[in-house]
Amino acid sequence: MARACAPSILAVARGCDLRAVDVERFYRWFAETDRTVTAFSQGINQSVAGTDKANAIINCHLATGRVGRPGAGPFSLTGQPNAMGGREVGGLANTLAAHMDYDTPGAVQRVADFWHSEKLAAGPGYKAVDLFEAVHRGDIRVLWVMGTNPAVSLPDSARVREALARCETLIVSDCVAQTDTTAYADILLPAAGWGEKDGTVTNSERCISRQRRFLPVPEGVRPDWRIIRDVAQALGYGHAFDYQEPAEIFREHAALSGYGNGGERVFDISALAKLSPAEYDRLQPVQWPLTGGNPGAWLQTRRLFSDGRFPTPDGRARLVPVSNLPPGQQPDARYPLIVNTGRIRDQWHTMTRTARAPRLFAHRSEPFIEVHPKDIATFGLIEGAVATLTGPTRKGFTGRVRASAAQRPGEVFVPIHWNRQFASSALASNLIAPIVDPISGQPEAKFGVATLRPLITRWQARLMLPAAGGTTLDATSLDYWSHQALPHSRSWWLAGRRSMDWREWAQQVFAREPELVMQDVARRRFRAIWLTGNRLDGVLLVEPCVQSMPDLGWLDDCFGSDNLTPEQRRSLLAAGSIDAEPTGPLVCSCFQVGERQINQAIEDGAASVEALGQRLQCGSNCGSCIPEIRGLLAKSADREPA
């Protein structure tokens, strides 16, 4: 099958869109290098052939003996914290607890015997995409969602939302009250957040660590295990769910891992099955396996498989034949662009929590579409203007155009984080069809198709309101909006195609006339300031294009003042003091260093990341901004005369 998939270097090069000489060099390096680590993440997994791709990587390491050795091995970089721990307890639709599954003969009966249950599910449940299809057609009438946001994260989110709306009883457990998913909930269960939980987590090197809460659990809030216990008890299953503390659950989990385990399952922590509550509290990080004397069980080791023995009947590893499937969708004349989705530096998943931190929002303040400069010209776009991607689902993604040579012509990138609480139409999942890997069920989120059109607007606007206050904004009638939290205020990007009577619109928002107004009809500019005494209540800035919009840092500082100075009051319509130095878009979150500051330092002679770090501190702490700093250095070098 390998020969059929890759009959020649030239065939591989064509399939990967690489030069044949580079492919040959890569394979030569792999063959000649004794120790190699292959790190892979969502670029491999989120594919219609994700399972085969992962198995192909593992096959290469097994075939060359690069498993169980220092500096050698396949390394899956998971997209979730505690992904390993979630799998250990059976947190997937097709698995049982303790690394058992439905396909292994006797596994279902073993778990049923351990739990003294006659009602154990006999087969796998629905995976995520299939689950919501079942909800949509009415096969599932009660759905309990815990700590996730499928209304944003799953492909073809419009259909997922239809399913949520149709569900007879939707229960949502979360530590955030208002998400796109909780909006559909019939029952909300307030759950403890990460810092309020007590239990264990497992990382990618099989290391189990005690997680101890460092924040008190708020009144009315319960950790997940207590929520499940209390619901089970209310349904009449108190005898099976009589846990009083996490240590009891952990002991049961450890005991199940060793139950009927003669070495067939590497995951075995049965040595921890009799920990006292005090011993559980003091538990130091440990790697599994930790066996309780089971015959034939695995010995605790820092590095598994170093002796060449694997958990198969004869102890030898198995290569898995794989096939080479193309992406489920392909670009065509109607949808010529390939869409890739992913994370950005300072946000997490569907930003239900990170978007509340102004410091994290400062780096990228609104949804965007990264486009190669050639495609900006081809599709009649303007960098910094608003455009809309539309795919076969007929739902769009609207964001600010960002030129990026890191994208290839014919390909675009959009972030996965924005939701309907923070943008008018920026669900990346709208661009992804519900095409999945047939084995894992993972959606193909790295390969959508779309066309791209500019959103022709007559005006761009920024509205600012105090961080806390009664004034709210209903922007649903506008063509484009996005919401951003600032340190002292709330801000909206607004854009539209039709002419606006800004005085009338502002009257609807504030229910009163502004204290300061500047209007230039010929240039399509309007600015208004609302004050209560010397306290700033609102700012509206309207410009014909985004390029003429001022920085908001100075105005945000004014919102933080309870007593504006005369100089500040005089400068409000100008959106800044004459002495205020604009910093530009934020690059370094650690030290609040902006793009303009970095470019100025480069012009002044700071020609390296290290030199910029010494002058501005940017890139000298967490380092996550270093790639962007290097990009600014490269742009500066390109601008310099030959």
N, C-alpha and C positions, 0 to 999 in steps of 0.2 A: 504493500500500500504506500510506503514511503517513496518507492521508485515511481509509482503511478502519479503521486502528488508532485514530485520534484524530479523529473527525469534528467534534468540538466541544470547547470548553473544559469544558463540563459533563461530557462523557463522560470526558475525561482526569481531571477532579477525582474522579469516581466511581471510576474505575479505580485512582487513587492514594490514595483515602480522604483527600482534602484538600478544603478549601473552594475553591469556584470562584473567588472573589475572589483567593485566594492564588496559584492557578495562573495566572490572568490577569496578576497583578503579576509573577510570575516570568518569564513569556514576554516581557512588556514590558521588563523589566530586561535580559533576554538580547538582545533586539532593539536596545535603545538603547545598550547598553554595547559599545564598539568592541572591547575586548580582554577575553576571558574565558578562564579555565583551568577545565576540568572534571576534578576529581580523583576517581577511582573505584577501589574495591578489592573485597574479597570480597563485599560486599553486592550488587555487580553481578555478579561472576563466578560465585559459587556459586549458580547458578540453572539451571532447566531451559531458560531462554532467555538465559543469560549472554552467549553470542556475539552474539545479536541486540541485546542491551542495549548492549554495547560498540560494536557497529557503528552503533547509533542515535546514540550520543554522537559518534562520529567523523563520521557523516553531517552532524550539526548544525554541526560545526566546518568541514567542507569546504564546505558550502552557504553559509556566511557568510564564507568566506575567513579563518578563524581558525586557520590552521595555518602553521607556519614564520615566525611573527611574535613579537616579544618580548611576553610577557604574554598569549599566546593559544595554546591547544592542548589536546588531550585528554591527560591524565596518569594513566597506570595505576600505582597504588601496589601493587606486587606483595607477595605474602605470604611470599616467601622471599628471603633475601640471595642475590645473584648470580643472580637469576632470568634476567636478560638474558644473562649469560655461559653459563648452562646451555642456553639456546635456541641460542646461536651455535654450539655444538658438537653440536647435534642431540639434546639430552637430553629429547626427547619421543617418544612412540610413533609419531607420524605425521609426523616430520620426519627429513631427512637432516642431515648436518653443513653448516655454513657457509650457513645460511638457504636451503637447498634442501629440496624436499619430493618426495614420490612422485608427485604429480599433475602436476608440470611436465614436459612432454615433454623427454626426453633427460637429465634430472637423475640418474636412477639409473645410467645408462650412464656419465655423466660421472664420478660418484664411483667407480664400479667401475674405470674406466680409470685414474683418479688413483692408486688403491690397488692396481692390478694384481690385482684380485680377481674371481673368477668366482662367488663365493658370497655376494654382497651380497643382503640381503633385497629382494624385488621389490615389496613393498607394506608398508603400515603394520602395526605390531604392535598388540597389545591395549592399550587404555587401562586405567587402574587398576581400575575396577569390573569391566570385562569380563575383565581378566586373572585376577582371583581367582575369577570364575565358571568360567573355563577350568581353573584349578587344582582347583576343587571337583569338577568332573565328570571329572577325570583326563586332560584333553587336554594339560596341562602337568605333567610329572613331576619336573622339576628347576627350581627357582626360586632366583634369587640376588637378595637384598634388600640394598641398600647405603645406609646412613645414613638410614633412615626407619623408621617404626614403624606399619605398616599394621594391626596388631592393635588399635590404638587409634584411628587417624585416619580409617579408611575407614568409610563408612556400613554399617549392619547388621553391626556388628563381630562379632556371634556367628557369622554365616555366614563371615566372613573367617577367624575362628579355626578353624572347621571345615575350611576349605580348607587352612590352614597345617598342621593336624594330619594331613590326608590326603596332603599332598605327599610323594612318595617321598624326595626329597632337597631339603632347604631349607638354603641357604647364607646366612649373614648377615654382612655386613661392618659394623662399627660401632666407635665409640670408647667405647661404654658396654657393659659385659659383660652387665648384667641389664636387659632391657627386656621388655615384654609379648611382643614378636616373637621375641627371642632364646630365649625359653623353648621355642619350637617348633623351634629350629634343630638340624640334624644336624651342621653344620660352622660353626664360628665363626671369622671372620678378623678379628683386631684391627687396626683402621684408625686412622690418625693423626687427631687432633682439629684444630680450626680453627687454633689457635696453633702447631701442629706442621707445618703444610703450607707448601709453597713452590710458587707458580704465579702465575696472574693471575685477577682477577675483573673483571666489567663491571657498571657501574651503569646506572640508567635514562636517563642522558644520553649513553649510548654511550661512556663513559669507561673505558678499560682500565687497570687499575692492577696493579702488581706486588705480590703478597702474599708477604712474606718471613717465614719462621718465626721466632718469638721464644722458642720452647721447644724443647728437644732432643726428638727422637723416641725414646720409650722402647724398651728392648730387646724384640725380638719384634714390634714394631709397624711397619707399613709404610703409606706414603701410598697413596691409591686407585690412582694410575697404576701403581705398582709391583706392587700386588696383581693388577691386571688383566694386566700384563705377565708376571708370574711364572706365573699360571694358564695364560695363552696358551702360554707356552713349555713348560709341563709337558704341554700337550695336543698339542705338536708343531708349534706355529706360531711358533717362535723367530725365523725369518727376517723375519716381518712385525711382530714385537713386540720389536725389539732395542734399545729406548730405554734410555739410561743416565742421563738427567736430564730435568727438565721442559722445559728450553730446546729440546730436540730435538722434543718433542711440539708446542710452541708454533710452531716454525718450520713444521712440517708443516701445522698448522692454518691458519697465515697463507697458506701457499702454496695450499691448497685453496680458500680464500676468493676467490682471484683466478683460479683455474683455469677456463678457458672462460667467464670473466665479462666480457662486453662492456658492462657497465652495467646488465644486467637485474637484478642483485642489488646493493642498496645496501651490504650488508655486504661490505667488501673491505679486508683489512689486509695485502695481498700485499707492501706496502713493508717489512713486518717479517719477511719470510720468510727473510732471510739474516743475521739478527742473530747475532753471535758470542756465546758464553756470557757473556763479560764485558759486552757491550752489553745482553744480556737482563737480567743482574743489575742493571744501572744504569738500566733502562728507567723513564722518568718517565711519569706518567699522560698518556695520549693518547686522543683521540676518533677513532673510525672515521667515515667511510672514510679509509684510508691506502693509496692505490693504488700499485702498482709500475709505473706507466706503461701500464696496460691501455687500449687505445683505447676511447673512449666512457665510461670509468669516471667515477665520482663524485669530485669534489674534496673534500678535507678541509674541513669547515666546522663551526663551532660550532652552527649552526642549520640543520637539513635543510629542504628544500622552500621556502626563502625566495624562490627564483626562480620558484615556481609550477610547477616541473617534478617529475614523479613517475615511479616506475619502472614505466611501462606502455608499450606499443608507440608510442602517440602522445604520451606525456609528460603526459597529463591524468589527474587523479584519477578514481576510480570511486566512486559511491555504491552501497551494497549494500542492496537491499530487505530489510526486516526484518518479522517478524510479531510479534504481541503474544500470547504464550502465557501462560496462567495457571499458577500453581504446580501441580506434579504431584499434590499432596495438598491437600485442603481440609478444614477443621474441620467436624465434624458433632456430633450429639447424643452419640455415643459418645466422640469425641475432640474436645472443644470448644475446646481451646487451641492457638494457634500457637506453635511452639517456634523460637526463634532461638538460634544457637550462635556463640561467638566467643572472642576472647582477653580476658584480664585484664591488668592493668598490669605485674605483676612476674614472670609466667611465660611460657615459650616453648613453643609447640606441645605435645608430649606430656610435657613436664617431666622427661624422663629425666636432664637435667643441672641445670636451674634448681631443681628440687625438692631438690637436695642442698645448696643455699645457704640456710641459716636466715634470712638477711636478706631474701631474696626470698620466702620462705614466710610471713613475718610479717604481710604485708598481708592476705592471705586464707588462713587456716590450714586450711580444709576446703572441699569442694565445696558449692555453694549454688545456689539457684533464686531468681532475682529475679522478684517477683510484684507486680502493682499492688495497692494496699491494698484496693480493691473486691473483687478476686478472692480475697484472703486471707479476707475475710468470706464470700464466696460458696461457697468450697470448704471452709469450716470449719477453716481453718489458724490457727496461732499463730506470729507472727513470732519467729524464733529456734529454733523447733522443727524437727523433721525431717519431710520429706515425700517422696513418690515420684511422679515423672512416669512414665507408661506410655503407649507408643504402639503402632501397629499391629504392630511387630515382636515385641510381647509382652515385650520386655526393658525394664527400668526404669532410671531415673536417680534416685538418692536423695541428697538434700543438704539443707542448712540453708536455711530460708525467710528471704529478705531482702525486706522491703517496699521498693518503689521506684516512685515516681511517674513515673520516666523510662520505665517500661514502660506500655503502653496496656492497658486492660482487655481480656482475651481473649488476651493475648500474654505469654510468659515468656521469660527468657534464662537459658541455662546455659553455663558455661565449658567449653572443649574440652580442658583440660589434664590432668585427673585420669585415672589409669589404675589397673589392678588391683594395682599395687604400693603405691598410696597411698590407695586407698579401696575399700570393699566393692562398691559398685555406682554408679559415677559416670562411665560412658562416655557422653559426649554423642552419640557415633556410634551408640549403641543406639537413639536417638530419630529417626535420619535414615534414611529409606528409600533404597535404591540407585537413585534416579531421577536421570538425568544429562542434561546438555545433549547433544543428538544430534550436535553438531559438535565441541565441545571435549572432551566426556566428563567435564566437571566435575560432581561431585555437587551436588545441591540442598541444601546444608547450612544454608541460612538459612531454611528453611521446612519444619519438621516439624509433626506434630500429635500431641497427647497429652491425657490426662486427668491430674488431680492429686489425690492423696489424702494425708491426714496419716498418718504412721507413728506410731501410738499406742504410746508407750513408758512403762514403769514407772520407768525410771531413766536417768540420763545419767552418764557416768564419764570421767575423765581418768586415763590411766596414763602415768607418766614413768619412763624408764630412762636410764642413762648413755649418752652419745653413742657411746662405744665400750665393748663388753663382750659377754659371752657370753649373757646373758639375752635370749631372743627371745619373741615373742608370736604365737600362732596364734589369730586372731580370727575364723576362718571360721564358727564356730558362732554368732556374735553377729548380731543383726539389722542393725546398722550399725556401721561403723568407718571411720576415716580416720587417716592417719599424717602426722605433721609433724616435720620436723627443726628443733630449736631450737639456739641457740649452744652449749649445754653438755649437751644431752640429746636423747633421742628421745621423742616424745609421741604418744599415740593418743587420739582422740575415740572413745568407745564409747557405744552406746545399745541398749536391748533392751526386749522386751515381757514376758518371763517373769521370775518371781522368781528371784533368785540368792542362793546361799550364798557370800558374798564371801570368807569365810575359806577355804572349800574351794577356790574358784576361784583365789585368790591363792597358795594352797599349790601348785597345779599350775604356776603361772607361776614362782614363786621357789624352790620346793622347800624352803621353810623358813618359820617363823613370822615375822611382822613384829616389829620392836623397839618400835614405838609404834602404838597402835590407839585409835580413837574410833568408837563405834557408837551411833546413835540409831534404833532400830527403828521407833518411832512416826513419825518424820519421814523415814524411808527414807534415812538418811545413814550413810555408812561412810567412814572414812579410815584409811589404814595407811601406815607408814613403815618402810622397810628400811635398815639401817645396817650398815656394817662399821667398827667404831671410830668415828671422827669423819668418815667418808666416806659420802655419801648413795648408796644403791644402787637405791632405787625408791620411787615415790610412787603411791598409788591414792586417788583422790577420787571418791566416789559421791554424787550428789545426785538429788532427784526431778525436777528440771528444769534446763535449761541456764542460766536466769537467775540461779540461786543458785551457779553455779560461779565460783570465784575466778580472778583472773588468775594466770598461770603464770610471769611474769617473775621474781619473787623466788625461787620454787622452782628455776627453771632456773639462776639465779646460784649457788644452793647446790650444785647438781651440779658447778659449776665449781670448787668449793673442795675441797681435799684434807684440810682440817682445819676442820670446822665450829666456830664459836664457841658458847659456852653459850647465848647469846641466840638464835642460829639454831636450835639443837636444840630449845629451848623453843617456838619459833614454827612448827615444821614442820607440826604438825597443823592449825594455823590457816592454813597456806599463805601466811604473810606476817607480817612484823614490824608492830607497831602503828604504827611510824613510816614504813612503806613506802607510798608514794603510787602507787596503781594508775594506769596510763597508758591503759588501755582498748585496743581494737583499733588496730593500727598504721595510721597514715595516711601519714606521711612516712618513707619508707625511708632517705633520705639522712641524716636527723638523728634517726631513731628517736623520732618524736613521735606520741603516741597520740591517739585520739578524745577521751578525757576531758580531756586536757591542753588540746586546742584548744577544747572546749566551755567549760572553765573560763576560758580567756583571753577568749573571746567574752563571757561573763558579766561579766568584769572590764573590758570596754570596748573590746576589740580588734575593730572592726567591719568590717574589710576584709582581703583576702588580704595586702596590704602590711603592715598593722599586725600581723597574726599572724606574718608573716615576720620582722619586727623583734623581736618578743617571743620567739618560739619557734624561729625559723629555718626552720620548715616552709614548703615551696613556694619557697624562695629559691635552690635549687640546680638540679636537673634540671627541676623544674616539673611532673612527671607527676602529682603529688598535688593540683595546684591545682583541678581539677574537683571532687574530693571535698571539699576545703576550702570551695569555693563552695557545695556542697550543705549542709554543716554551717552555714554562715552563713545560707543560705536557710531551713533548718529553725528556726534560732534566731529569725529574723525572724517566721516564722509563729507561733511560740509567744508572742511578745511581745503584751501586751494592746493592744487598739486605743486 
